[in-house]
């Protein structure tokens, strides 16, 4: 089994996106455990090859293209895969095209979720799937959220990909309903990175873990940042020291704050209680941090994915329908409901105190669900391997 896998990986300028790397890493682990060889599509092929010890190829060349040009490129790549066109010597998609020569299957892994706000991901994934079909190579889609914003053209592309796939795996019920309406063969389960192995110990003392996204959906940044700071002061008083960990930020300690880490610094300046910062590091370290926290406050998705199976109480901060669907999906698998909108931060401290008071019941509920979710996840990867083998 030789699987060409596209997620959204590659550390550029020292900045990592933990969640996207985690889903790819989990997929690579699961396929390797079932005898597979994985080749990854990466923004930084050499970095990813060194990180994971796998073969890698470059992305397909859709970054920065206008839609009309992207349509033409998608058609050209599909023609090249079918043997009806040639790619120029320096075309970035040559690596993927050559990898298809050896591939027994293509996995569209989680990361770069398929919504019209990110058309480059729609074109990359649907085009790679169409290239595989042109070669008669099976495709499986895994770890996805679809929409909720999909314009008609993008919806048609994504729907066709899921209908032609052997299976389509999604991580919440809104996406499952949408994919079934397209005629896809759907498996709905927990996120692919839910059981990613942890690699390091977290801080010894009890702590509140915080991981924020800079997406405020048009709200005034000063208002949101001040509101979050008040919530975190309350968390510090009620639970324990606050630790910030950026899921989109610098890998290394001591680097200039960027991405989520820059937002974290602005929130810290507004807090009246002390806090500390840990470097982004890698996916396995991030999983350890989330799973050993006393409480998680997050507007990022994958901290919740890591923390919920461990029974950590979670306060999710939603900016719009997309983030609300994802956070509710991640928490709902484990019996949690602590998602509040950014417009409702004034009521968040009360929700926080309630979560902390119910921490024992939350942990027990997660423990009662974990075996069934593990079994279902293992069966899913058996199905993926069978479909791609």
C-alpha positions in Angstrom: 0.0 0.0 0.0 1.6 3.3 -1.2 -0.6 6.3 -0.4 -0.2 9.8 -1.7 -1.6 12.0 1.1 -2.6 15.6 1.0 -3.2 17.6 4.2 -1.9 21.0 5.0 1.6 20.5 6.2 4.9 22.3 6.0 6.6 24.7 8.5 7.4 28.0 6.7 9.5 30.8 8.3 9.5 28.9 11.6 5.7 29.0 11.9 3.7 25.7 12.5 0.0 25.1 12.3 -0.4 22.4 15.0 -3.9 21.1 14.0 -3.1 20.6 10.3 0.1 18.8 11.1 -1.6 16.6 13.7 -4.2 15.3 11.3 -1.5 14.4 8.8 0.7 12.9 11.4 -2.2 10.7 12.8 -3.1 9.5 9.3 0.6 8.6 8.6 0.8 6.8 11.9 -2.4 4.8 11.2 -1.5 3.9 7.6 2.1 2.9 8.6 0.7 0.7 11.3 -1.3 -1.1 8.6 1.7 -1.7 6.3 1.4 1.5 4.3 4.0 3.8 2.8 3.0 7.4 2.9 4.1 10.2 0.6 3.0 13.6 1.7 2.1 16.8 -0.2 3.7 19.7 1.6 4.3 23.5 1.5 7.9 22.7 2.6 8.7 19.2 1.3 12.2 19.0 2.8 11.1 20.2 6.2 8.2 17.7 6.3 10.3 14.9 5.0 12.8 15.5 7.9 10.0 15.9 10.4 8.1 12.7 9.6 10.7 10.5 7.9 8.5 10.2 4.8 8.7 10.9 1.1 7.2 14.3 0.2 6.3 16.3 -2.9 5.4 19.9 -3.5 1.9 21.4 -3.6 0.0 21.5 -6.9 0.5 25.2 -7.8 -2.8 26.7 -7.0 -1.6 29.3 -4.4 -2.5 32.8 -5.5 -4.4 31.9 -8.6 -7.6 33.7 -9.7 -10.5 31.3 -10.0 -10.6 31.3 -13.8 -6.8 30.5 -13.9 -7.3 27.8 -11.2 -10.0 26.1 -13.3 -7.7 26.0 -16.3 -4.9 24.6 -14.2 -7.1 21.9 -12.7 -8.2 20.8 -16.2 -4.6 20.8 -17.4 -3.4 18.7 -14.4 -6.2 16.2 -14.9 -5.3 15.9 -18.6 -1.7 15.3 -17.7 -2.7 12.6 -15.3 -4.7 11.0 -18.1 -1.7 11.2 -20.5 -3.3 13.8 -22.7 -1.0 16.7 -21.7 2.5 17.4 -20.5 3.7 19.4 -17.5 6.6 21.8 -17.9 9.9 20.8 -16.4 9.5 23.2 -13.5 5.9 22.7 -12.8 5.4 22.2 -9.0 2.8 19.4 -9.6 5.3 17.1 -11.3 6.2 15.5 -8.0 2.6 14.6 -7.3 2.1 13.4 -10.8 5.1 11.1 -10.5 4.0 9.9 -7.1 0.8 8.7 -8.7 2.8 6.3 -10.8 3.6 4.4 -7.6 0.5 5.0 -5.6 -2.1 2.4 -4.7 -4.4 5.1 -3.4 -4.8 8.8 -2.5 -5.9 10.1 0.9 -7.4 13.5 1.2 -6.5 14.0 4.9 -7.8 16.6 7.3 -6.4 20.2 7.2 -7.3 23.1 5.0 -11.0 22.4 5.4 -13.2 22.6 2.3 -15.0 25.9 2.3 -15.2 28.7 -0.2 -13.2 31.0 2.2 -10.2 28.9 1.2 -10.6 28.2 -2.5 -7.0 27.0 -2.9 -7.8 24.0 -0.7 -10.9 23.2 -2.7 -8.9 23.2 -5.9 -6.0 21.3 -4.6 -8.0 18.5 -3.1 -10.6 18.1 -5.8 -7.9 18.2 -8.5 -5.7 15.6 -6.9 -8.7 13.4 -6.4 -9.6 13.9 -10.1 -6.0 13.1 -11.1 -6.2 9.9 -9.2 -9.5 9.0 -10.9 -7.9 9.6 -14.3 -5.4 6.9 -13.3 -8.0 4.5 -11.9 -6.5 5.0 -8.4 -8.9 4.9 -5.4 -9.5 7.9 -3.2 -10.6 8.2 0.4 -11.5 11.5 2.1 -10.9 11.7 5.9 -11.1 14.1 8.8 -13.2 16.8 7.0 -15.4 19.7 7.8 -17.4 20.8 4.7 -18.6 24.4 4.5 -20.7 25.8 5.9 -19.8 28.5 3.2 -19.6 26.7 -0.1 -20.6 28.6 -3.3 -22.3 26.5 -6.0 -19.1 25.9 -8.0 -17.1 24.8 -5.0 -20.0 22.7 -3.7 -20.2 20.9 -7.1 -16.4 20.2 -7.0 -16.4 18.9 -3.5 -19.6 16.9 -3.9 -18.2 15.2 -7.0 -15.0 14.3 -5.1 -16.9 12.8 -2.2 -19.3 10.8 -4.5 -16.4 9.3 -6.4 -14.4 8.5 -3.2 -14.5 5.0 -1.8 -15.4 6.6 1.6 -15.7 10.1 3.0 -14.8 10.6 6.7 -16.2 13.6 8.6 -15.8 14.8 12.2 -19.2 16.3 13.0 -22.8 15.7 12.1 -23.4 18.9 10.1 -20.7 17.8 7.6 -22.0 14.2 7.6 -25.5 15.4 6.6 -24.1 17.6 3.9 -22.0 14.9 2.4 -24.8 12.4 2.5 -27.0 14.9 0.6 -24.3 14.8 -2.1 -24.6 11.0 -2.3 -21.3 10.2 -0.6 -20.5 7.1 1.4 -20.0 8.7 4.8 -18.4 7.7 8.1 -18.9 10.2 10.9 -16.6 10.0 13.9 -14.2 11.9 16.1 -11.4 14.0 14.6 -8.5 11.9 13.1 -6.0 13.4 15.7 -8.1 12.6 18.7 -5.8 9.8 19.9 -2.5 11.1 18.6 0.3 9.9 20.8 1.6 12.5 23.3 5.4 12.9 23.3 6.3 14.9 26.4 5.2 15.8 29.9 3.2 19.0 30.6 3.8 21.4 33.5 3.6 19.7 36.8 1.3 22.2 38.5 -2.4 22.6 37.7 -2.9 25.1 34.9 -5.5 26.6 32.6 -4.4 26.1 29.0 -5.3 28.9 26.5 -5.1 28.7 22.7 -6.7 31.5 20.7 -7.3 32.3 17.0 -7.1 35.8 15.6 -10.3 35.2 13.6 -13.0 37.5 15.2 -15.3 37.5 12.2 -15.3 41.3 11.8 -15.6 42.2 15.5 -13.5 45.0 16.9 -10.3 43.4 18.1 -9.9 45.6 21.2 -13.3 44.6 22.5 -12.7 40.9 21.9 -9.2 40.9 23.4 -10.4 42.8 26.5 -13.3 40.5 27.0 -11.1 37.4 26.7 -8.6 38.9 29.2 -11.4 39.3 31.7 -12.5 35.7 31.3 -8.9 34.5 31.8 -8.5 36.5 34.9 -11.5 34.7 36.2 -10.1 31.4 35.1 -6.8 32.1 36.9 -8.7 32.9 40.2 -11.0 29.9 39.9 -8.7 27.2 38.6 -5.0 28.1 38.6 -2.2 29.6 36.6 -2.8 30.5 32.9 -0.6 29.0 30.2 -0.8 30.3 26.7 0.1 27.9 23.8 -0.2 29.0 20.2 -1.5 26.4 17.7 -0.4 28.7 14.8 2.8 30.2 15.9 6.6 29.9 16.2 8.0 26.4 16.7 11.0 27.5 18.7 11.3 29.1 22.1 12.4 32.7 22.1 11.2 33.5 18.6 9.4 36.8 17.9 5.7 36.3 18.6 3.7 35.8 15.3 0.4 34.4 14.4 -1.6 33.3 17.4 1.4 34.0 19.6 1.1 37.7 18.8 -2.6 37.7 19.8 -1.7 36.0 23.0 0.7 38.7 23.9 -1.9 41.4 23.4 -4.4 39.5 25.6 -1.7 38.9 28.3 -1.1 42.7 28.4 -4.8 43.2 29.2 -4.9 40.7 32.0 -4.5 41.7 35.6 -3.3 38.2 36.6 0.0 36.6 35.7 0.5 34.1 32.9 3.2 32.2 31.0 3.8 31.3 27.4 5.1 28.0 25.9 6.4 27.7 22.4 4.2 26.0 19.8 6.6 23.0 19.5 4.9 20.1 17.7 1.6 18.2 17.6 2.5 15.5 20.1 3.7 18.1 22.7 0.5 20.1 22.1 -1.6 17.0 22.7 0.2 16.5 26.1 -0.4 20.1 27.1 -4.1 19.9 26.3 -4.7 16.5 27.9 -3.1 17.4 31.2 -4.7 20.8 31.7 -7.3 21.5 34.5 -9.3 23.6 32.1 -9.0 24.6 28.4 -10.1 28.0 27.0 -9.8 27.9 23.2 -11.1 29.4 20.0 -8.9 27.0 18.1 -10.3 23.6 17.2 -7.5 21.1 17.9 -6.8 22.0 21.5 -10.4 20.8 22.1 -9.8 17.7 20.0 -6.8 16.8 22.2 -8.3 17.7 25.5 -11.9 16.4 25.3 -11.0 12.6 25.3 -9.0 13.2 28.5 -12.1 14.6 30.2 -10.7 18.2 30.4 -13.4 20.8 30.9 -13.5 23.1 27.8 -14.7 26.6 27.2 -14.9 27.0 23.4 -15.1 30.6 22.0 -16.9 30.7 18.6 -16.6 33.5 16.1 -19.0 32.4 13.4 -21.0 29.4 12.1 -17.8 27.6 10.9 -16.0 27.8 14.2 -19.3 27.1 16.1 -19.9 23.9 14.1 -16.4 22.7 14.6 -16.2 23.4 18.3 -19.7 22.0 19.1 -18.8 18.9 17.0 -15.5 18.3 18.9 -17.1 18.8 22.3 -20.3 17.0 21.5 -18.6 13.6 20.8 -17.5 13.7 24.5 -20.7 15.0 26.1 -19.5 18.6 26.5 -21.5 21.7 25.5 -19.4 24.7 26.7 -19.3 26.8 23.5 -20.0 30.5 23.8 -20.0 33.2 21.1 -17.5 36.0 21.2 -20.6 38.3 21.5 -21.4 36.6 24.8 -18.1 36.9 26.6 -19.8 38.7 29.5 -21.5 35.5 30.5 -18.4 33.3 29.9 -17.0 33.5 33.5 -20.2 31.9 34.8 -19.9 29.2 32.2 -16.3 28.7 33.2 -17.1 28.4 36.9 -19.8 25.8 36.1 -17.4 23.8 34.0 -14.9 23.7 36.8 -17.5 22.7 39.3 -18.6 19.8 37.0 -15.0 18.7 36.2 -15.4 15.2 37.8 -18.7 14.5 35.9 -17.1 15.7 32.7 -14.1 13.4 33.2 -16.4 10.5 34.0 -18.5 11.1 30.9 -15.4 11.2 28.7 -14.1 8.0 30.3 -17.4 6.2 29.6 -17.1 7.2 25.9 -13.5 6.7 25.1 -13.3 3.0 24.4 -16.2 3.1 21.9 -14.6 6.1 20.1 -11.2 4.3 20.0 -12.8 1.2 18.5 -14.7 3.2 16.0 -11.5 5.1 15.0 -9.5 1.9 14.6 -12.2 0.4 12.4 -12.3 3.6 10.3 -8.5 3.3 9.6 -9.0 -0.4 8.8 -11.6 0.8 6.2 -9.3 3.5 4.9 -6.4 1.0 4.5 -8.7 -1.5 2.7 -10.0 1.2 0.4 -6.5 2.4 -0.5 -4.6 -0.9 -0.6 
